[in-house]
Amino acid sequence: DAKTTQPTSMDCAEGRAANLPCNHSTISGNEYVYWYRQIHSQGPQYIIHGLKNNETNEMASLIITEDRKSSTLILPHATLRDTAVYYCIVRVLTGGFKTIFGAGTRLFVKA
Amino acid sequence: DAGVIQSPRHEVTEMGQEVTLRCKPISGHDYLFWYRQTMMRGLELLIYFNNNVPIDDSGMPEDRFSAKMPNASFSTLKIQPSEPRDSAVYFCASSKNRGYTGELFFGEGSRLTVL
């Protein structure tokens, strides 16, 4: 699985959009970009995933660059409850499902 | 669905004792994963199963750790003998293969403290 690089931490004001970047320059053609988040003490929670098109669901939007070497997770209106560690992961959709978590980005949403 | 169920939620034991952590995956899921999380090392994948068969145990730290999945609805992670450095939160996760997004569903974790 390709390796990802994320900033260690970020701040965001409550009500503003939170944009979390991820670099995955060695991503393969069949690898998807997944985002999870982990709120303090809880198990990681799936947010969204995509291959090459932008994706949106009720939680967030995922923007993947045309060359697929980087992506951005967007929380459109961050709330205090969005304070968490956000993990960007690349992996194939099927098969072994081996999912390796990096250090992630610690997002602080401030009032 | 009740989600992935782990027990115990908290375990405090003394060095040298045997520890058994339990996991019930979501019904119908055919992949099961065991992770360990510490401040120093983050989330580490220990082992995962497909259809009750261990597929990759390369993350199991040493022979003191063992994992089993006797049936589709139950898995155990055993540490014998336990050591203080095994103190961590252990997460179990499950996933479904075909026709699905491939997302992992995590339990609430078992916090282990070895004195």
gemmi code that builds the backbone of each chain (N, CA, C; Angstrom):
import gemmi

chains = {
    "A": [
        ("ASP", (0.836, -1.192, 0.000), (0.000, 0.000, 0.000), (0.874, 1.247, 0.000)),
        ("ALA", (0.404, 2.271, -0.726), (1.165, 3.508, -0.822), (1.214, 4.216, 0.521)),
        ("LYS", (2.269, 4.985, 0.714), (2.434, 5.721, 1.949), (1.787, 7.091, 1.804)),
        ("THR", (1.315, 7.632, 2.919), (0.696, 8.948, 2.909), (1.437, 9.885, 3.834)),
        ("THR", (1.355, 11.185, 3.547), (1.949, 12.217, 4.382), (0.889, 13.240, 4.727)),
        ("GLN", (0.741, 13.498, 6.033), (-0.244, 14.461, 6.508), (0.408, 15.417, 7.506)),
        ("PRO", (-0.106, 16.656, 7.603), (0.419, 17.537, 8.656), (0.087, 16.960, 10.024)),
        ("THR", (0.936, 17.254, 10.987), (0.747, 16.706, 12.324), (-0.505, 17.251, 12.988)),
        ("SER", (-0.737, 18.554, 12.860), (-1.910, 19.149, 13.497), (-2.388, 20.360, 12.711)),
        ("MET", (-3.657, 20.700, 12.931), (-4.269, 21.860, 12.299), (-5.318, 22.434, 13.229)),
        ("ASP", (-5.552, 23.724, 13.084), (-6.623, 24.390, 13.820), (-7.694, 24.854, 12.847)),
        ("CYS", (-8.908, 24.964, 13.355), (-10.000, 25.472, 12.537), (-10.997, 26.162, 13.460)),
        ("ALA", (-11.561, 27.264, 12.992), (-12.586, 27.948, 13.778), (-13.928, 27.261, 13.572)),
        ("GLU", (-14.671, 27.189, 14.639), (-16.001, 26.575, 14.573), (-16.859, 27.287, 13.527)),
        ("GLY", (-17.555, 26.501, 12.703), (-18.407, 27.059, 11.670), (-17.714, 27.275, 10.339)),
        ("ARG", (-16.385, 27.255, 10.356), (-15.633, 27.413, 9.111), (-15.341, 26.045, 8.518)),
        ("ALA", (-14.921, 26.055, 7.253), (-14.551, 24.807, 6.597), (-13.173, 24.359, 7.070)),
        ("ALA", (-13.052, 23.087, 7.330), (-11.756, 22.502, 7.659), (-11.260, 21.738, 6.437)),
        ("ASN", (-10.065, 22.090, 5.980), (-9.467, 21.451, 4.802), (-8.224, 20.688, 5.233)),
        ("LEU", (-8.315, 19.375, 5.176), (-7.206, 18.531, 5.635), (-6.507, 17.911, 4.425)),
        ("PRO", (-5.224, 18.255, 4.230), (-4.510, 17.744, 3.052), (-3.842, 16.396, 3.315)),
        ("CYS", (-3.590, 15.689, 2.210), (-2.883, 14.402, 2.287), (-2.104, 14.207, 0.994)),
        ("ASN", (-0.840, 13.881, 1.118), (-0.015, 13.564, -0.045), (0.162, 12.061, -0.158)),
        ("HIS", (-0.047, 11.542, -1.356), (0.147, 10.106, -1.616), (0.726, 9.958, -3.009)),
        ("SER", (1.956, 10.434, -3.168), (2.565, 10.541, -4.494), (2.869, 9.193, -5.128)),
        ("THR", (2.924, 8.122, -4.330), (3.247, 6.792, -4.886), (2.006, 5.931, -5.071)),
        ("ILE", (0.848, 6.529, -5.060), (-0.393, 5.768, -5.170), (-0.447, 5.010, -6.503)),
        ("SER", (-0.949, 3.793, -6.442), (-1.094, 2.970, -7.651), (-2.476, 3.174, -8.262)),
        ("GLY", (-2.606, 2.734, -9.505), (-3.842, 2.968, -10.227), (-5.073, 2.328, -9.619)),
        ("ASN", (-4.895, 1.239, -8.906), (-6.038, 0.534, -8.325), (-6.219, 0.836, -6.841)),
        ("GLU", (-5.503, 1.798, -6.326), (-5.627, 2.141, -4.904), (-6.598, 3.299, -4.699)),
        ("TYR", (-7.432, 3.143, -3.691), (-8.387, 4.155, -3.314), (-7.828, 4.993, -2.165)),
        ("VAL", (-8.370, 6.182, -2.027), (-8.045, 7.045, -0.892), (-9.187, 6.941, 0.114)),
        ("TYR", (-8.855, 6.562, 1.342), (-9.829, 6.450, 2.425), (-9.498, 7.474, 3.507)),
        ("TRP", (-10.539, 7.977, 4.138), (-10.359, 8.833, 5.308), (-11.146, 8.255, 6.475)),
        ("TYR", (-10.484, 8.219, 7.618), (-11.102, 7.831, 8.882), (-10.811, 8.941, 9.892)),
        ("ARG", (-11.588, 8.967, 10.942), (-11.252, 9.846, 12.040), (-11.424, 9.106, 13.361)),
        ("GLN", (-10.696, 9.576, 14.364), (-10.748, 8.962, 15.680), (-10.931, 10.059, 16.708)),
        ("ILE", (-12.096, 10.045, 17.292), (-12.403, 10.960, 18.377), (-11.874, 10.327, 19.656)),
        ("HIS", (-11.374, 11.159, 20.536), (-10.663, 10.705, 21.730), (-11.253, 9.442, 22.344)),
        ("SER", (-10.397, 8.414, 22.485), (-10.719, 7.165, 23.178), (-11.641, 6.234, 22.404)),
        ("GLN", (-12.176, 6.683, 21.293), (-13.078, 5.817, 20.534), (-12.330, 5.095, 19.412)),
        ("GLY", (-12.958, 4.087, 18.821), (-12.379, 3.432, 17.657), (-12.482, 4.331, 16.441)),
        ("PRO", (-11.570, 4.187, 15.492), (-11.651, 4.986, 14.263), (-12.989, 4.798, 13.557)),
        ("GLN", (-13.418, 5.860, 12.899), (-14.700, 5.870, 12.202), (-14.458, 6.221, 10.740)),
        ("TYR", (-15.037, 5.441, 9.851), (-14.930, 5.709, 8.412), (-15.640, 7.014, 8.068)),
        ("ILE", (-15.013, 7.807, 7.179), (-15.642, 9.051, 6.738), (-16.060, 8.948, 5.274)),
        ("ILE", (-15.092, 8.660, 4.396), (-15.356, 8.732, 2.968), (-14.208, 8.061, 2.233)),
        ("HIS", (-14.426, 7.666, 0.986), (-13.335, 7.166, 0.166), (-13.608, 7.500, -1.301)),
        ("GLY", (-12.549, 7.460, -2.119), (-12.700, 7.742, -3.537), (-11.523, 7.215, -4.333)),
        ("LEU", (-11.728, 7.130, -5.641), (-10.679, 6.648, -6.541), (-10.046, 7.801, -7.292)),
        ("LYS", (-10.834, 8.521, -8.071), (-10.280, 9.655, -8.798), (-11.276, 10.801, -8.948)),
        ("ASN", (-12.544, 10.528, -8.787), (-13.527, 11.591, -8.837), (-13.759, 12.161, -7.443)),
        ("ASN", (-14.194, 13.395, -7.397), (-14.530, 13.989, -6.112), (-15.754, 13.302, -5.548)),
        ("GLU", (-15.781, 13.146, -4.238), (-16.870, 12.462, -3.580), (-17.424, 13.334, -2.454)),
        ("THR", (-18.719, 13.177, -2.210), (-19.359, 13.918, -1.121), (-20.361, 13.016, -0.447)),
        ("ASN", (-20.405, 13.082, 0.872), (-21.468, 12.413, 1.618), (-21.922, 13.344, 2.735)),
        ("GLU", (-22.715, 12.829, 3.643), (-23.288, 13.683, 4.681), (-22.244, 14.186, 5.671)),
        ("MET", (-21.089, 13.574, 5.687), (-20.062, 13.981, 6.643), (-19.049, 14.946, 6.042)),
        ("ALA", (-18.650, 14.687, 4.785), (-17.516, 15.434, 4.248), (-17.474, 15.343, 2.729)),
        ("SER", (-16.519, 16.107, 2.165), (-16.212, 16.013, 0.735), (-14.761, 15.609, 0.586)),
        ("LEU", (-14.488, 14.861, -0.471), (-13.122, 14.427, -0.770), (-12.768, 14.931, -2.157)),
        ("ILE", (-11.693, 15.713, -2.204), (-11.197, 16.241, -3.475), (-9.879, 15.560, -3.784)),
        ("ILE", (-9.812, 14.881, -4.922), (-8.585, 14.179, -5.334), (-8.042, 14.891, -6.572)),
        ("THR", (-6.756, 15.228, -6.555), (-6.172, 15.920, -7.705), (-6.174, 15.021, -8.932)),
        ("GLU", (-6.055, 15.649, -10.084), (-6.163, 14.894, -11.327), (-5.068, 13.828, -11.448)),
        ("ASP", (-3.867, 14.146, -10.954), (-2.783, 13.156, -11.006), (-2.846, 12.161, -9.852)),
        ("ARG", (-3.814, 12.340, -8.966), (-4.085, 11.456, -7.813), (-2.948, 11.412, -6.810)),
        ("LYS", (-2.043, 12.359, -6.864), (-0.924, 12.331, -5.935), (-1.239, 13.024, -4.620)),
        ("SER", (-2.358, 13.682, -4.534), (-2.758, 14.290, -3.271), (-4.275, 14.420, -3.216)),
        ("SER", (-4.766, 14.639, -2.007), (-6.206, 14.800, -1.820), (-6.463, 15.733, -0.637)),
        ("THR", (-7.690, 16.198, -0.538), (-8.095, 17.069, 0.562), (-9.451, 16.626, 1.077)),
        ("LEU", (-9.519, 16.447, 2.370), (-10.791, 16.169, 3.017), (-11.358, 17.492, 3.494)),
        ("ILE", (-12.609, 17.755, 3.171), (-13.237, 19.015, 3.554), (-14.425, 18.745, 4.470)),
        ("LEU", (-14.352, 19.323, 5.665), (-15.508, 19.350, 6.567), (-16.128, 20.730, 6.391)),
        ("PRO", (-17.274, 20.863, 5.763), (-17.756, 22.170, 5.316), (-18.060, 23.170, 6.430)),
        ("HIS", (-18.571, 22.701, 7.538), (-18.888, 23.589, 8.656), (-18.454, 22.887, 9.945)),
        ("ALA", (-17.205, 23.060, 10.286), (-16.652, 22.313, 11.416), (-17.327, 22.694, 12.735)),
        ("THR", (-17.550, 21.690, 13.559), (-18.086, 21.915, 14.903), (-17.066, 21.402, 15.920)),
        ("LEU", (-17.315, 21.732, 17.178), (-16.391, 21.294, 18.229), (-16.299, 19.776, 18.259)),
        ("ARG", (-17.384, 19.109, 17.888), (-17.394, 17.642, 17.881), (-16.518, 17.038, 16.787)),
        ("ASP", (-16.049, 17.870, 15.859), (-15.165, 17.378, 14.805), (-13.701, 17.347, 15.247)),
        ("THR", (-13.415, 17.810, 16.446), (-12.057, 17.718, 16.976), (-11.691, 16.235, 17.106)),
        ("ALA", (-10.641, 15.840, 16.395), (-10.296, 14.420, 16.311), (-8.973, 14.278, 15.556)),
        ("VAL", (-8.493, 13.040, 15.478), (-7.357, 12.719, 14.610), (-7.926, 12.159, 13.315)),
        ("TYR", (-7.483, 12.703, 12.200), (-7.968, 12.308, 10.887), (-6.864, 11.552, 10.152)),
        ("TYR", (-7.215, 10.363, 9.676), (-6.253, 9.499, 9.005), (-6.583, 9.399, 7.518)),
        ("CYS", (-5.570, 9.589, 6.700), (-5.668, 9.387, 5.264), (-4.956, 8.081, 4.934)),
        ("ILE", (-5.617, 7.192, 4.224), (-5.073, 5.866, 3.943), (-5.308, 5.557, 2.474)),
        ("VAL", (-4.342, 4.930, 1.836), (-4.560, 4.448, 0.476), (-4.445, 2.932, 0.472)),
        ("ARG", (-5.358, 2.287, -0.224), (-5.348, 0.824, -0.284), (-6.256, 0.365, -1.410)),
        ("VAL", (-6.121, -0.877, -1.783), (-6.997, -1.431, -2.801), (-8.373, -1.658, -2.196)),
        ("LEU", (-9.388, -1.701, -3.066), (-10.762, -1.831, -2.593), (-11.073, -3.255, -2.159)),
        ("THR", (-10.545, -4.207, -2.847), (-10.880, -5.599, -2.546), (-9.608, -6.349, -2.188)),
        ("GLY", (-9.799, -7.618, -1.937), (-8.624, -8.415, -1.612), (-8.372, -8.452, -0.126)),
        ("GLY", (-7.145, -8.267, 0.262), (-6.762, -8.459, 1.649), (-7.287, -7.422, 2.619)),
        ("PHE", (-7.645, -6.253, 2.139), (-8.174, -5.205, 3.010), (-7.202, -4.805, 4.101)),
        ("LYS", (-5.958, -5.085, 3.925), (-4.986, -4.703, 4.949), (-4.947, -3.189, 5.016)),
        ("THR", (-5.333, -2.636, 6.142), (-5.452, -1.189, 6.297), (-4.454, -0.722, 7.333)),
        ("ILE", (-3.490, 0.076, 6.880), (-2.428, 0.567, 7.743), (-2.666, 2.041, 8.040)),
        ("PHE", (-2.699, 2.365, 9.322), (-2.907, 3.748, 9.755), (-1.560, 4.419, 10.012)),
        ("GLY", (-1.416, 5.647, 9.528), (-0.264, 6.463, 9.856), (-0.528, 7.269, 11.110)),
        ("ALA", (0.199, 8.363, 11.256), (0.057, 9.193, 12.454), (-1.157, 10.101, 12.377)),
        ("GLY", (-1.617, 10.427, 11.162), (-2.804, 11.253, 11.014), (-2.565, 12.724, 11.317)),
        ("THR", (-3.637, 13.511, 11.175), (-3.640, 14.940, 11.491), (-4.573, 15.177, 12.664)),
        ("ARG", (-4.052, 15.818, 13.688), (-4.891, 16.173, 14.831), (-5.548, 17.513, 14.545)),
        ("LEU", (-6.857, 17.508, 14.368), (-7.622, 18.721, 14.080), (-8.237, 19.261, 15.367)),
        ("PHE", (-7.947, 20.521, 15.650), (-8.559, 21.202, 16.792), (-9.559, 22.213, 16.252)),
        ("VAL", (-10.813, 22.047, 16.592), (-11.836, 23.020, 16.219), (-12.071, 23.911, 17.433)),
        ("LYS", (-11.885, 25.221, 17.232), (-11.950, 26.158, 18.344), (-13.176, 27.047, 18.239)),
        ("ALA", (-13.770, 27.310, 19.387), (-14.966, 28.171, 19.439), (-14.628, 29.620, 19.135)),
    ],
    "B": [
        ("ASP", (-27.934, -3.411, 13.409), (-26.801, -4.185, 13.921), (-26.232, -3.542, 15.181)),
        ("ALA", (-25.696, -4.388, 16.056), (-25.160, -3.879, 17.306), (-23.774, -3.317, 17.121)),
        ("GLY", (-23.140, -3.518, 15.997), (-21.777, -3.073, 15.819), (-20.801, -4.121, 16.316)),
        ("VAL", (-19.519, -3.805, 16.243), (-18.484, -4.699, 16.736), (-18.454, -4.597, 18.265)),
        ("ILE", (-18.498, -5.748, 18.910), (-18.569, -5.759, 20.369), (-17.289, -6.340, 20.933)),
        ("GLN", (-16.652, -5.580, 21.832), (-15.421, -6.037, 22.456), (-15.606, -6.143, 23.961)),
        ("SER", (-14.908, -7.118, 24.536), (-14.902, -7.238, 25.991), (-13.568, -7.807, 26.449)),
        ("PRO", (-13.132, -7.436, 27.637), (-13.702, -6.403, 28.501), (-13.362, -5.001, 27.978)),
        ("ARG", (-14.024, -3.999, 28.453), (-13.700, -2.621, 28.067), (-12.429, -2.145, 28.764)),
        ("HIS", (-12.247, -2.609, 29.987), (-11.058, -2.259, 30.756), (-10.556, -3.510, 31.459)),
        ("GLU", (-9.223, -3.654, 31.468), (-8.626, -4.791, 32.155), (-7.339, -4.307, 32.811)),
        ("VAL", (-7.255, -4.571, 34.100), (-6.030, -4.279, 34.831), (-5.511, -5.599, 35.373)),
        ("THR", (-4.271, -5.900, 35.080), (-3.718, -7.170, 35.509), (-2.267, -6.985, 35.926)),
        ("GLU", (-1.723, -8.011, 36.503), (-0.327, -7.941, 36.927), (0.569, -8.671, 35.937)),
        ("MET", (1.782, -8.217, 35.870), (2.759, -8.819, 34.966), (2.818, -10.324, 35.176)),
        ("GLY", (2.842, -11.044, 34.062), (2.917, -12.493, 34.132), (1.577, -13.189, 33.998)),
        ("GLN", (0.511, -12.457, 34.180), (-0.819, -13.052, 34.075), (-1.239, -13.188, 32.618)),
        ("GLU", (-2.142, -14.125, 32.381), (-2.705, -14.297, 31.042), (-3.860, -13.332, 30.846)),
        ("VAL", (-3.918, -12.742, 29.668), (-4.992, -11.811, 29.318), (-5.694, -12.321, 28.069)),
        ("THR", (-7.007, -12.330, 28.093), (-7.785, -12.714, 26.908), (-8.764, -11.601, 26.569)),
        ("LEU", (-8.639, -11.087, 25.372), (-9.554, -10.065, 24.872), (-10.481, -10.714, 23.852)),
        ("ARG", (-11.733, -10.264, 23.845), (-12.739, -10.912, 23.009), (-13.386, -9.943, 22.034)),
        ("CYS", (-13.814, -10.480, 20.916), (-14.424, -9.643, 19.891), (-15.533, -10.398, 19.180)),
        ("LYS", (-16.660, -9.708, 19.010), (-17.754, -10.239, 18.199), (-17.923, -9.309, 17.017)),
        ("PRO", (-17.633, -9.769, 15.797), (-17.750, -8.885, 14.637), (-19.206, -8.678, 14.239)),
        ("ILE", (-19.424, -7.768, 13.327), (-20.761, -7.543, 12.793), (-21.177, -8.759, 11.966)),
        ("SER", (-22.395, -9.198, 12.167), (-22.895, -10.376, 11.465), (-22.799, -10.183, 9.948)),
        ("GLY", (-22.272, -11.187, 9.272), (-22.139, -11.118, 7.818), (-20.811, -10.582, 7.331)),
        ("HIS", (-20.022, -10.036, 8.237), (-18.704, -9.547, 7.849), (-17.722, -10.714, 7.818)),
        ("ASP", (-16.890, -10.758, 6.772), (-15.990, -11.894, 6.651), (-14.528, -11.562, 6.907)),
        ("TYR", (-14.236, -10.297, 7.252), (-12.882, -9.931, 7.653), (-12.900, -9.437, 9.097)),
        ("LEU", (-11.880, -9.837, 9.849), (-11.748, -9.370, 11.219), (-10.306, -8.966, 11.459)),
        ("PHE", (-10.146, -7.809, 12.107), (-8.820, -7.226, 12.330), (-8.618, -6.974, 13.824)),
        ("TRP", (-7.392, -7.165, 14.271), (-6.982, -6.751, 15.620), (-5.903, -5.672, 15.484)),
        ("TYR", (-6.146, -4.532, 16.151), (-5.184, -3.432, 16.195), (-4.808, -3.145, 17.646)),
        ("ARG", (-3.625, -2.557, 17.806), (-3.188, -2.092, 19.114), (-2.814, -0.612, 18.978)),
        ("GLN", (-3.197, 0.186, 19.961), (-2.877, 1.609, 19.904), (-2.171, 2.070, 21.170)),
        ("THR", (-1.026, 2.701, 20.999), (-0.301, 3.328, 22.082), (0.092, 4.740, 21.647)),
        ("MET", (0.438, 5.569, 22.613), (0.862, 6.927, 22.288), (2.124, 6.911, 21.445)),
        ("MET", (3.023, 6.005, 21.766), (4.319, 5.985, 21.083), (4.236, 5.436, 19.667)),
        ("ARG", (3.436, 4.420, 19.446), (3.459, 3.705, 18.176), (2.191, 3.893, 17.337)),
        ("GLY", (1.207, 4.574, 17.894), (-0.025, 4.798, 17.137), (-0.829, 3.519, 16.990)),
        ("LEU", (-1.584, 3.444, 15.894), (-2.433, 2.286, 15.616), (-1.638, 1.267, 14.808)),
        ("GLU", (-1.452, 0.095, 15.372), (-0.696, -0.962, 14.701), (-1.626, -2.135, 14.375)),
        ("LEU", (-1.553, -2.614, 13.162), (-2.294, -3.808, 12.785), (-1.537, -5.030, 13.284)),
        ("LEU", (-2.197, -5.841, 14.093), (-1.551, -7.030, 14.643), (-1.771, -8.248, 13.753)),
        ("ILE", (-3.026, -8.495, 13.415), (-3.390, -9.687, 12.642), (-4.747, -9.455, 12.016)),
        ("TYR", (-5.015, -10.127, 10.878), (-6.372, -10.109, 10.392), (-6.757, -11.460, 9.803)),
        ("PHE", (-8.060, -11.726, 9.838), (-8.643, -12.990, 9.421), (-9.598, -12.746, 8.241)),
        ("ASN", (-9.691, -13.759, 7.385), (-10.709, -13.773, 6.350), (-11.416, -15.120, 6.438)),
        ("ASN", (-12.731, -15.081, 6.608), (-13.497, -16.328, 6.762), (-12.879, -17.234, 7.831)),
        ("ASN", (-12.520, -16.634, 8.944), (-12.007, -17.313, 10.146), (-10.567, -17.796, 10.000)),
        ("VAL", (-9.929, -17.576, 8.879), (-8.565, -18.035, 8.642), (-7.599, -16.856, 8.776)),
        ("PRO", (-6.530, -17.003, 9.581), (-5.562, -15.902, 9.677), (-4.856, -15.680, 8.347)),
        ("ILE", (-4.853, -14.465, 7.877), (-4.259, -14.129, 6.588), (-2.868, -13.510, 6.765)),
        ("ASP", (-2.747, -12.624, 7.715), (-1.479, -11.914, 7.910), (-1.290, -11.654, 9.392)),
        ("ASP", (-0.309, -12.287, 9.988), (-0.037, -12.073, 11.421), (1.327, -11.421, 11.613)),
        ("SER", (1.816, -10.762, 10.584), (3.156, -10.182, 10.647), (3.272, -9.061, 11.682)),
        ("GLY", (2.158, -8.521, 12.114), (2.194, -7.466, 13.115), (2.165, -7.950, 14.546)),
        ("MET", (1.979, -9.229, 14.741), (1.968, -9.773, 16.108), (3.367, -9.610, 16.686)),
        ("PRO", (3.496, -8.931, 17.815), (4.815, -8.531, 18.302), (5.728, -9.693, 18.686)),
        ("GLU", (5.207, -10.717, 19.280), (6.061, -11.841, 19.675), (5.187, -13.023, 20.035)),
        ("ASP", (5.856, -14.120, 20.383), (5.126, -15.381, 20.621), (4.179, -15.308, 21.808)),
        ("ARG", (4.328, -14.319, 22.625), (3.408, -14.196, 23.763), (1.988, -13.847, 23.301)),
        ("PHE", (1.870, -13.369, 22.083), (0.574, -12.973, 21.533), (0.046, -14.078, 20.623)),
        ("SER", (-1.235, -14.382, 20.769), (-1.873, -15.326, 19.862), (-3.310, -14.895, 19.630)),
        ("ALA", (-3.826, -15.188, 18.459), (-5.201, -14.831, 18.128), (-5.879, -16.013, 17.458)),
        ("LYS", (-7.150, -16.172, 17.757), (-7.931, -17.247, 17.167), (-9.285, -16.735, 16.722)),
        ("MET", (-9.851, -17.427, 15.771), (-11.206, -17.118, 15.340), (-11.909, -18.461, 15.101)),
        ("PRO", (-12.471, -19.049, 16.151), (-13.061, -20.381, 16.030), (-14.314, -20.429, 15.179)),
        ("ASN", (-15.003, -19.293, 15.060), (-16.181, -19.237, 14.188), (-16.383, -17.808, 13.708)),
        ("ALA", (-17.365, -17.615, 12.869), (-17.561, -16.309, 12.221), (-18.016, -15.218, 13.174)),
        ("SER", (-18.412, -15.583, 14.369), (-18.965, -14.579, 15.268), (-18.122, -14.349, 16.510)),
        ("PHE", (-16.888, -14.849, 16.516), (-16.104, -14.716, 17.740), (-14.607, -14.814, 17.455)),
        ("SER", (-13.845, -13.930, 18.101), (-12.395, -13.984, 18.008), (-11.791, -13.614, 19.354)),
        ("THR", (-10.621, -14.162, 19.631), (-9.911, -13.823, 20.856), (-8.480, -13.415, 20.530)),
        ("LEU", (-7.962, -12.522, 21.355), (-6.551, -12.139, 21.328), (-6.016, -12.425, 22.722)),
        ("LYS", (-5.017, -13.288, 22.785), (-4.507, -13.720, 24.068), (-3.057, -13.276, 24.227)),
        ("ILE", (-2.723, -12.832, 25.421), (-1.350, -12.462, 25.758), (-0.944, -13.299, 26.971)),
        ("GLN", (0.101, -14.089, 26.810), (0.539, -14.959, 27.884), (2.042, -15.206, 27.784)),
        ("PRO", (2.825, -14.787, 28.757), (2.471, -13.947, 29.897), (2.455, -12.467, 29.526)),
        ("SER", (1.654, -11.693, 30.205), (1.576, -10.263, 29.911), (2.752, -9.508, 30.542)),
        ("GLU", (3.109, -8.379, 29.929), (4.178, -7.521, 30.414), (3.683, -6.076, 30.424)),
        ("PRO", (4.304, -5.223, 31.245), (3.853, -3.822, 31.300), (3.839, -3.132, 29.931)),
        ("ARG", (4.767, -3.484, 29.051), (4.810, -2.839, 27.737), (3.647, -3.258, 26.830)),
        ("ASP", (2.857, -4.205, 27.258), (1.655, -4.583, 26.506), (0.489, -3.655, 26.807)),
        ("SER", (0.667, -2.776, 27.761), (-0.403, -1.827, 28.103), (-0.733, -0.976, 26.883)),
        ("ALA", (-2.002, -0.975, 26.504), (-2.435, -0.303, 25.281), (-3.954, -0.423, 25.183)),
        ("VAL", (-4.502, 0.214, 24.155), (-5.901, -0.030, 23.803), (-5.900, -0.963, 22.602)),
        ("TYR", (-6.636, -2.034, 22.719), (-6.716, -3.024, 21.655), (-8.078, -2.898, 20.977)),
        ("PHE", (-8.040, -2.685, 19.676), (-9.270, -2.532, 18.902), (-9.475, -3.742, 18.003)),
        ("CYS", (-10.726, -4.119, 17.879), (-11.145, -5.115, 16.913), (-11.989, -4.404, 15.857)),
        ("ALA", (-11.854, -4.815, 14.610), (-12.639, -4.226, 13.527), (-13.080, -5.336, 12.586)),
        ("SER", (-14.200, -5.102, 11.903), (-14.648, -6.083, 10.914), (-15.036, -5.378, 9.628)),
        ("SER", (-15.070, -6.154, 8.539), (-15.381, -5.587, 7.241), (-16.014, -6.663, 6.369)),
        ("LYS", (-16.769, -6.191, 5.393), (-17.420, -7.100, 4.464), (-16.722, -6.991, 3.119)),
        ("ASN", (-16.621, -8.089, 2.429), (-15.856, -8.106, 1.201), (-16.668, -7.671, -0.006)),
        ("ARG", (-17.476, -8.534, -0.483), (-18.065, -8.301, -1.792), (-19.147, -7.243, -1.772)),
        ("GLY", (-19.161, -6.473, -2.833), (-20.228, -5.504, -3.053), (-20.304, -4.440, -1.982)),
        ("TYR", (-19.194, -4.026, -1.485), (-19.232, -3.081, -0.375), (-18.104, -2.074, -0.507)),
        ("THR", (-18.101, -1.070, 0.348), (-17.112, -0.010, 0.237), (-15.746, -0.399, 0.775)),
        ("GLY", (-15.694, -1.475, 1.520), (-14.431, -1.888, 2.102), (-14.079, -1.165, 3.382)),
        ("GLU", (-15.037, -0.435, 3.940), (-14.722, 0.277, 5.175), (-14.642, -0.690, 6.344)),
        ("LEU", (-13.834, -0.314, 7.307), (-13.697, -1.079, 8.536), (-14.602, -0.482, 9.606)),
        ("PHE", (-15.254, -1.350, 10.354), (-16.071, -0.940, 11.483), (-15.336, -1.354, 12.756)),
        ("PHE", (-15.072, -0.384, 13.594), (-14.293, -0.638, 14.802), (-15.184, -0.779, 16.026)),
        ("GLY", (-14.717, -1.611, 16.948), (-15.331, -1.655, 18.264), (-14.832, -0.506, 19.127)),
        ("GLU", (-15.297, -0.479, 20.361), (-14.933, 0.620, 21.259), (-13.593, 0.399, 21.950)),
        ("GLY", (-13.018, -0.759, 21.751), (-11.685, -1.010, 22.273), (-11.677, -1.627, 23.661)),
        ("SER", (-10.559, -2.291, 23.945), (-10.309, -2.844, 25.280), (-9.026, -2.196, 25.799)),
        ("ARG", (-9.160, -1.462, 26.898), (-7.992, -0.783, 27.458), (-7.313, -1.715, 28.447)),
        ("LEU", (-6.089, -2.098, 28.147), (-5.346, -3.040, 28.986), (-4.240, -2.305, 29.732)),
        ("THR", (-4.199, -2.525, 31.028), (-3.124, -2.005, 31.861), (-2.453, -3.182, 32.559)),
        ("VAL", (-1.159, -3.337, 32.325), (-0.393, -4.411, 32.954), (0.560, -3.764, 33.965)),
        ("LEU", (0.371, -4.115, 35.213), (1.179, -3.503, 36.283), (2.461, -4.280, 36.548)),
    ],
}
model = gemmi.Model(1)
for chain_id, residues in chains.items():
    chain = gemmi.Chain(chain_id)
    for i, (resn, *xyz) in enumerate(residues, 1):
        res = gemmi.Residue()
        res.name, res.seqid = resn, gemmi.SeqId(i, " ")
        for name, pos in zip(("N", "CA", "C"), xyz):
            atom = gemmi.Atom()
            atom.name, atom.element = name, gemmi.Element(name[0])
            atom.pos, atom.b_iso = gemmi.Position(*pos), 0.0
            res.add_atom(atom)
        chain.add_residue(res)
    model.add_chain(chain)
structure = gemmi.Structure()
structure.add_model(model)
structure.setup_entities()
